[in-house]
Amino acid sequence: MRRAYTNSASPWLGRIPEDWVESRFRYEAVISGGQVDPRAEPWSGMVLIAPNHIESGTGRLLGRETAADQGADSGKYVATAGQILYSKIRPALNKAAIAVEDCLCSADMYAISLSDRLDTRFARYFMSAKPFHDFATAMSMRVKMPKVNREELADGPWLLPQLPEQRAIANYLDRETARIDTLIEEQQRLIEILRERRHSLVDGVFDTQPPNTRLQNACTDVVDCPHTTPEVADDGAYEAVRTASVRNGKFRSGNGLPVSAETWEARNAGGAPSVGDVLFTREAPAGEACMVPNEQICLGQRMVLLRIDNAVCVGEFLLWQIYSDRVQDHFLLSANGSTVANIRLPILRTTSIWLPSIEEQRRIAAYLNEQTAKIDALIEETERFIELARERRGALITAAVTGQIDVREMAA
């Protein structure tokens, strides 16, 4: 029999099955209150779940650490096995899990008990589906720190099929999402293999070659930027570049904040960065590097500019060598800093490197560019596949818990 639908009264739900009950979160769930001291027994020995222990979207619990293991010292909520643990901080991350044992949860989470009209697995799927997820995200954006409070969450949209259908939906989603998750895990392992292959390709070039000079001898200058915060300008003449924009040898555009002419001159006292030179991050993240892009930039607060001596060195060759195990291990052993690793300029300048002829450098750089580009293309293709699989997973959950697909017919 074809299912009949009606239009929901909620702007978040759209059309819903005619035989389903429309409700609100407040009528179907209760959020636990009252905090305990995680330093005291028996709480210190209990597992403590925080948002970082829940995988986005899947609700999978990651790790198992007690409050004592984590050094917890502020108030936590007590949760019982079978309750739903829901992250109220940044709901857009979509973190909801079912407690598998009596435990504690952080103050950034809600421990939720359900009415007897609800199957727990169906409820968790519903809280991760698009209607409830979009509602919670929208509510959280009303404050400076993205979070959804109890009163706002209470108005969340809710749907109630009969319990047998809830269980059928949960069983269907358990089975189908497990298949998708297995496929995603296989693709993630493929990416790890490709990245290992890429690393071995790069390291294999430099591992067998003994160093014959210092890094400073490949440069006309090694320039550390002033350790000051750039002054923001009104005219927008210059663009600031954040060090976080350098990852895995790639440059990403900066934060777009205009800086004053004084800042520009101070940060580029020896001349602006030129295409062919190398940008190096001495901290956070230490040891990252990229080529200077073909655009006007201003040195970031944690950046060092390696002005390449084109008579003896090819910038791309030096960049590849910076990512070799030998150089990265040297940085790791030499970096200092109490909380953030910092590679000081004397360490950087005196780093041992291999510098063959210019012709040999060009040949090696071209070879690595070509071979790693093939691997990078495979990695990007696999990442796109994973993204599509996750979208498919989310769409499947939403369709099932809102009745857009009838899982009873599929089961039959």
LUMTI-270269 format. One line per field, with one value per residue (C-alpha): residue number from 1; z, y, x. Coordinates in nm, 3 decimals, padded with zeros to 5 digits, m for minus. Each point is the difference from the previous one (the first is absolute). Layout:
BEGIN
seq	[NUM, ...];
c3	[Z, ...];
c2	[Y, ...];
c1	[X, ...];
# end
This chain:
BEGIN
seq	[1, 2, 3, 4, 5, 6, 7, 8, 9, 10, 11, 12, 13, 14, 15, 16, 17, 18, 19, 20, 21, 22, 23, 24, 25, 26, 27, 28, 29, 30, 31, 32, 33, 34, 35, 36, 37, 38, 39, 40, 41, 42, 43, 44, 45, 46, 47, 48, 49, 50, 51, 52, 53, 54, 55, 56, 57, 58, 59, 60, 61, 62, 63, 64, 65, 66, 67, 68, 69, 70, 71, 72, 73, 74, 75, 76, 77, 78, 79, 80, 81, 82, 83, 84, 85, 86, 87, 88, 89, 90, 91, 92, 93, 94, 95, 96, 97, 98, 99, 100, 101, 102, 103, 104, 105, 106, 107, 108, 109, 110, 111, 112, 113, 114, 115, 116, 117, 118, 119, 120, 121, 122, 123, 124, 125, 126, 127, 128, 129, 130, 131, 132, 133, 134, 135, 136, 137, 138, 139, 140, 141, 142, 143, 144, 145, 146, 147, 148, 149, 150, 151, 152, 153, 154, 155, 156, 157, 158, 159, 160, 161, 162, 163, 164, 165, 166, 167, 168, 169, 170, 171, 172, 173, 174, 175, 176, 177, 178, 179, 180, 181, 182, 183, 184, 185, 186, 187, 188, 189, 190, 191, 192, 193, 194, 195, 196, 197, 198, 199, 200, 201, 202, 203, 204, 205, 206, 207, 208, 209, 210, 211, 212, 213, 214, 215, 216, 217, 218, 219, 220, 221, 222, 223, 224, 225, 226, 227, 228, 229, 230, 231, 232, 233, 234, 235, 236, 237, 238, 239, 240, 241, 242, 243, 244, 245, 246, 247, 248, 249, 250, 251, 252, 253, 254, 255, 256, 257, 258, 259, 260, 261, 262, 263, 264, 265, 266, 267, 268, 269, 270, 271, 272, 273, 274, 275, 276, 277, 278, 279, 280, 281, 282, 283, 284, 285, 286, 287, 288, 289, 290, 291, 292, 293, 294, 295, 296, 297, 298, 299, 300, 301, 302, 303, 304, 305, 306, 307, 308, 309, 310, 311, 312, 313, 314, 315, 316, 317, 318, 319, 320, 321, 322, 323, 324, 325, 326, 327, 328, 329, 330, 331, 332, 333, 334, 335, 336, 337, 338, 339, 340, 341, 342, 343, 344, 345, 346, 347, 348, 349, 350, 351, 352, 353, 354, 355, 356, 357, 358, 359, 360, 361, 362, 363, 364, 365, 366, 367, 368, 369, 370, 371, 372, 373, 374, 375, 376, 377, 378, 379, 380, 381, 382, 383, 384, 385, 386, 387, 388, 389, 390, 391, 392, 393, 394, 395, 396, 397, 398, 399, 400, 401, 402, 403, 404, 405, 406, 407, 408, 409, 410, 411, 412];
c3	[00.000, m00.094, 00.302, 00.039, 00.101, 00.155, 00.039, 00.335, 00.215, 00.057, m00.254, 00.064, m00.101, m00.330, m00.087, 00.245, 00.001, 00.083, 00.268, 00.185, 00.307, m00.012, 00.329, 00.163, 00.173, 00.336, m00.001, m00.079, 00.190, 00.330, 00.042, 00.317, 00.246, 00.301, m00.016, 00.196, 00.084, m00.236, 00.245, 00.265, 00.018, m00.156, m00.277, m00.063, m00.103, m00.243, m00.375, m00.103, m00.341, m00.159, m00.354, m00.121, 00.093, m00.251, m00.376, m00.199, m00.178, 00.090, 00.378, 00.042, 00.339, m00.031, 00.281, 00.360, 00.267, 00.361, 00.159, 00.186, m00.325, m00.148, 00.310, 00.016, 00.275, m00.081, 00.044, m00.221, m00.060, 00.088, m00.289, 00.010, m00.259, m00.277, 00.028, m00.303, 00.035, m00.212, m00.055, 00.066, m00.116, m00.376, m00.090, m00.365, 00.079, 00.048, 00.299, 00.165, 00.149, 00.218, 00.335, 00.012, 00.376, 00.304, m00.042, 00.035, m00.278, m00.023, 00.062, m00.378, m00.044, 00.095, 00.144, m00.133, 00.115, m00.233, 00.041, m00.034, m00.342, m00.142, m00.112, 00.104, m00.328, m00.203, 00.222, m00.051, m00.374, 00.007, 00.194, m00.266, m00.293, m00.194, 00.162, 00.360, m00.094, m00.198, 00.283, 00.268, m00.221, m00.070, 00.371, 00.092, m00.233, 00.205, 00.252, m00.024, 00.102, m00.223, 00.239, 00.048, 00.346, 00.162, m00.071, m00.369, m00.034, 00.161, m00.306, m00.238, m00.263, 00.061, m00.174, 00.153, m00.211, 00.191, 00.204, m00.233, m00.293, 00.201, 00.066, m00.365, m00.103, 00.253, m00.119, m00.363, 00.074, 00.214, m00.294, m00.281, 00.182, 00.103, m00.369, m00.083, 00.300, m00.108, m00.349, 00.145, 00.223, m00.303, m00.188, 00.301, 00.013, m00.370, 00.069, 00.274, m00.243, m00.265, 00.249, 00.113, m00.364, m00.055, 00.308, m00.105, m00.348, 00.139, 00.273, m00.234, m00.204, 00.295, 00.237, m00.191, m00.066, 00.267, 00.092, m00.150, 00.119, 00.234, m00.082, 00.031, m00.291, m00.230, 00.084, m00.040, 00.327, 00.266, 00.122, 00.321, 00.008, 00.291, 00.296, 00.016, m00.082, m00.335, 00.014, m00.187, m00.263, m00.128, m00.363, m00.057, m00.198, 00.135, 00.091, 00.310, m00.025, 00.291, 00.059, 00.033, m00.375, m00.058, 00.023, m00.159, m00.238, m00.124, 00.026, 00.080, m00.015, 00.328, 00.221, m00.232, 00.268, m00.147, 00.171, 00.022, m00.215, 00.315, 00.065, m00.364, 00.009, 00.334, m00.106, m00.340, 00.099, m00.229, m00.291, m00.057, m00.043, m00.359, m00.203, 00.024, 00.367, 00.282, 00.300, 00.318, 00.325, 00.308, 00.237, 00.007, m00.216, 00.019, m00.304, m00.266, m00.322, m00.340, m00.307, m00.006, m00.203, m00.300, 00.195, 00.235, 00.355, 00.332, 00.221, 00.277, 00.366, 00.022, m00.348, m00.127, m00.360, m00.169, m00.279, m00.247, m00.159, m00.355, m00.097, 00.223, 00.099, m00.145, 00.242, m00.071, 00.056, 00.343, 00.081, m00.073, 00.211, 00.295, 00.010, m00.001, 00.317, 00.063, 00.008, 00.184, 00.263, 00.045, 00.059, 00.243, 00.208, m00.013, 00.053, 00.340, 00.180, 00.317, m00.160, m00.372, m00.196, m00.136, m00.258, 00.064, m00.292, 00.088, m00.011, m00.335, m00.156, 00.099, m00.103, m00.206, m00.354, m00.325, m00.284, m00.333, m00.327, m00.118, m00.287, 00.239, 00.232, m00.287, m00.115, 00.349, 00.067, m00.333, 00.072, 00.347, m00.129, m00.266, 00.216, 00.307, m00.219, m00.112, 00.361, 00.111, m00.274, 00.127, 00.357, m00.104, m00.197, 00.299, 00.235, m00.233, 00.006, 00.382, 00.006, m00.232, 00.211, 00.312, m00.176, m00.109, 00.360, 00.134, m00.271, 00.069, 00.373, m00.062, m00.253, 00.236, 00.322, m00.176, m00.182, m00.352, m00.053, 00.143, 00.157, 00.076, m00.370, m00.027, 00.293, m00.155];
c2	[00.000, 00.343, 00.221, 00.318, 00.325, 00.329, 00.333, 00.055, 00.301, 00.035, 00.191, m00.253, m00.317, 00.052, m00.281, m00.290, m00.335, 00.041, m00.269, 00.145, 00.225, 00.341, 00.116, 00.211, m00.105, 00.130, m00.252, m00.301, 00.057, 00.123, 00.149, m00.110, 00.270, 00.025, m00.020, m00.204, 00.056, m00.223, 00.011, m00.189, m00.371, m00.177, 00.261, 00.025, m00.366, 00.026, 00.042, 00.365, 00.079, 00.341, 00.120, m00.104, m00.361, m00.014, m00.029, 00.253, m00.140, m00.366, 00.030, m00.240, 00.025, 00.067, m00.118, m00.082, 00.220, 00.052, 00.341, m00.058, m00.093, 00.333, 00.205, 00.130, 00.255, 00.183, m00.115, m00.286, m00.162, m00.360, m00.209, m00.350, m00.275, 00.048, 00.379, 00.215, 00.222, 00.313, 00.274, 00.342, 00.175, 00.057, m00.219, 00.033, m00.267, m00.237, m00.202, m00.229, m00.344, m00.264, m00.059, m00.365, 00.009, 00.220, 00.289, 00.373, 00.253, 00.342, 00.325, 00.051, m00.285, m00.098, m00.340, m00.071, m00.249, m00.092, m00.064, m00.356, 00.099, 00.005, m00.258, 00.126, m00.085, 00.168, 00.310, 00.023, m00.031, 00.266, 00.241, m00.039, 00.038, 00.324, 00.147, m00.020, 00.071, 00.313, 00.121, m00.043, 00.164, 00.299, 00.044, m00.021, 00.285, 00.253, 00.037, 00.080, m00.349, m00.243, m00.209, m00.096, 00.041, m00.219, 00.232, 00.024, m00.372, m00.065, 00.150, m00.234, m00.173, m00.365, m00.285, m00.315, m00.306, m00.296, m00.182, m00.303, 00.231, 00.193, m00.326, m00.100, 00.336, m00.035, m00.354, 00.112, 00.294, m00.211, m00.236, 00.257, 00.251, m00.285, m00.082, 00.362, 00.034, m00.311, 00.146, 00.331, m00.179, m00.189, 00.326, 00.161, m00.289, 00.055, 00.365, m00.105, m00.237, 00.272, 00.249, m00.256, m00.060, 00.374, 00.035, m00.293, 00.147, 00.331, m00.148, m00.258, 00.279, 00.159, m00.293, m00.143, 00.331, 00.128, 00.371, 00.220, 00.350, 00.210, 00.138, 00.358, m00.065, m00.057, 00.347, 00.359, 00.072, m00.168, 00.262, m00.034, 00.225, 00.246, m00.167, 00.260, 00.000, 00.171, 00.335, m00.012, 00.272, 00.169, 00.030, m00.375, 00.049, m00.309, m00.346, m00.191, m00.369, m00.238, m00.277, m00.246, 00.037, m00.214, m00.374, m00.298, 00.217, 00.187, 00.372, 00.111, 00.359, 00.191, 00.164, 00.295, 00.263, 00.314, 00.113, 00.344, 00.119, 00.006, m00.367, m00.085, 00.179, m00.154, m00.353, 00.039, 00.218, m00.190, m00.006, m00.165, m00.381, m00.105, m00.292, m00.277, 00.070, m00.225, 00.082, m00.194, m00.017, m00.007, m00.081, m00.100, m00.203, m00.027, m00.135, 00.073, 00.173, 00.104, 00.194, 00.373, 00.038, 00.224, 00.268, 00.288, m00.126, 00.122, m00.231, m00.160, 00.026, m00.342, m00.011, m00.002, 00.094, m00.203, 00.222, m00.254, 00.053, m00.093, m00.049, m00.307, m00.112, m00.072, 00.102, m00.301, m00.237, 00.155, m00.017, m00.375, m00.054, 00.187, m00.271, m00.287, m00.210, 00.107, 00.372, m00.042, m00.222, 00.266, 00.263, m00.228, m00.060, 00.363, 00.184, 00.160, 00.161, m00.085, m00.033, 00.067, m00.140, 00.280, m00.040, 00.280, 00.167, m00.134, m00.354, 00.066, 00.168, m00.280, m00.289, m00.250, m00.050, m00.162, 00.246, m00.158, 00.192, 00.235, m00.238, m00.294, 00.206, 00.098, m00.360, m00.128, 00.278, m00.067, m00.374, 00.047, 00.256, m00.242, m00.313, 00.161, 00.176, m00.342, m00.118, 00.327, m00.038, m00.349, 00.129, 00.285, m00.239, m00.234, 00.290, 00.109, m00.355, 00.003, 00.336, m00.132, m00.315, 00.211, 00.212, m00.317, m00.125, 00.322, 00.009, m00.363, 00.066, 00.308, m00.180, m00.293, 00.191, 00.244, m00.276, 00.096, m00.363, m00.281, m00.247, m00.243, m00.076, m00.043, m00.241, m00.195];
c1	[00.000, 00.132, 00.073, m00.209, 00.169, m00.104, 00.175, 00.171, m00.075, 00.376, 00.212, 00.277, m00.184, m00.185, m00.239, m00.038, m00.184, m00.366, 00.009, 00.301, m00.035, 00.165, 00.147, 00.273, 00.318, m00.131, m00.287, 00.217, 00.325, 00.142, 00.347, 00.179, 00.109, 00.229, 00.376, 00.255, 00.366, 00.206, 00.294, m00.195, m00.081, m00.179, m00.018, 00.376, 00.012, m00.292, 00.037, m00.036, m00.151, 00.063, m00.085, 00.345, m00.085, m00.288, 00.048, m00.200, m00.302, 00.052, m00.035, 00.290, 00.175, 00.372, 00.224, m00.080, 00.160, m00.098, m00.043, 00.329, 00.177, m00.109, 00.083, m00.358, m00.053, m00.328, m00.359, m00.128, m00.339, m00.079, m00.134, m00.144, 00.034, m00.255, m00.025, 00.078, 00.307, m00.036, 00.258, m00.153, 00.319, 00.015, m00.298, 00.103, 00.261, m00.296, 00.119, m00.253, 00.072, m00.164, 00.173, 00.108, 00.065, m00.058, 00.241, 00.057, m00.045, 00.157, m00.185, 00.014, m00.247, m00.353, m00.089, m00.351, m00.265, m00.286, m00.372, m00.130, m00.138, 00.351, 00.252, 00.345, 00.171, m00.276, 00.030, 00.377, m00.043, m00.270, 00.224, 00.271, m00.243, m00.034, m00.318, 00.121, 00.363, m00.093, m00.226, 00.270, 00.263, m00.225, m00.075, 00.368, 00.098, m00.197, 00.283, 00.370, 00.108, m00.194, m00.207, m00.364, m00.154, m00.263, m00.292, 00.086, 00.056, m00.338, m00.171, 00.178, m00.222, m00.082, m00.181, m00.149, m00.075, m00.142, 00.268, 00.016, 00.071, 00.258, 00.181, m00.029, 00.148, 00.284, 00.076, m00.001, 00.231, 00.233, 00.043, 00.026, 00.222, 00.233, 00.046, 00.076, 00.233, 00.192, 00.038, 00.122, 00.251, 00.136, 00.043, 00.169, 00.246, 00.066, 00.081, 00.243, 00.172, 00.021, 00.143, 00.258, 00.090, 00.035, 00.219, 00.219, 00.038, 00.126, 00.216, 00.151, 00.159, 00.180, 00.054, 00.297, 00.174, 00.243, m00.032, 00.270, m00.093, m00.216, m00.343, 00.126, 00.237, m00.300, m00.135, 00.104, m00.182, m00.211, m00.248, m00.199, m00.306, m00.050, m00.170, m00.276, m00.368, m00.063, m00.176, m00.330, m00.038, m00.314, 00.105, 00.038, 00.321, 00.176, m00.123, 00.111, 00.093, m00.048, 00.255, m00.287, m00.043, 00.310, m00.065, 00.177, 00.195, m00.308, m00.076, m00.353, m00.120, 00.019, m00.257, m00.059, 00.065, 00.161, 00.320, 00.151, 00.288, 00.216, m00.071, 00.069, 00.335, 00.098, m00.086, 00.167, 00.294, 00.235, m00.242, m00.334, m00.015, 00.067, m00.133, 00.260, 00.077, m00.120, m00.220, 00.079, m00.197, 00.220, m00.286, m00.369, 00.041, 00.379, 00.182, m00.265, 00.100, m00.129, 00.103, m00.072, m00.322, m00.039, m00.186, 00.074, 00.042, 00.128, 00.207, m00.203, 00.093, 00.164, 00.151, 00.354, 00.082, 00.272, 00.132, 00.133, 00.342, m00.098, 00.363, 00.033, m00.351, m00.345, m00.276, m00.222, 00.291, 00.065, m00.371, m00.011, 00.310, m00.151, m00.268, 00.251, 00.027, 00.357, m00.083, m00.330, 00.166, 00.266, m00.269, m00.182, 00.313, 00.114, m00.329, m00.047, m00.291, m00.190, m00.344, 00.060, 00.294, 00.217, 00.274, 00.248, 00.176, 00.351, m00.143, m00.169, 00.304, 00.239, m00.227, 00.201, m00.129, 00.107, 00.060, 00.097, 00.040, m00.277, m00.078, m00.037, m00.221, m00.230, m00.024, m00.085, m00.253, m00.173, m00.009, m00.148, m00.251, m00.120, m00.016, m00.157, m00.257, m00.125, m00.027, m00.162, m00.262, m00.085, m00.021, m00.231, m00.220, m00.025, m00.077, m00.282, m00.134, 00.003, m00.177, m00.272, m00.036, m00.046, m00.258, m00.178, 00.010, m00.153, m00.268, m00.091, m00.042, m00.214, m00.220, m00.056, m00.077, m00.235, m00.189, 00.107, 00.092, m00.213, 00.242, m00.285, m00.032, 00.377, 00.002, m00.285];
# end
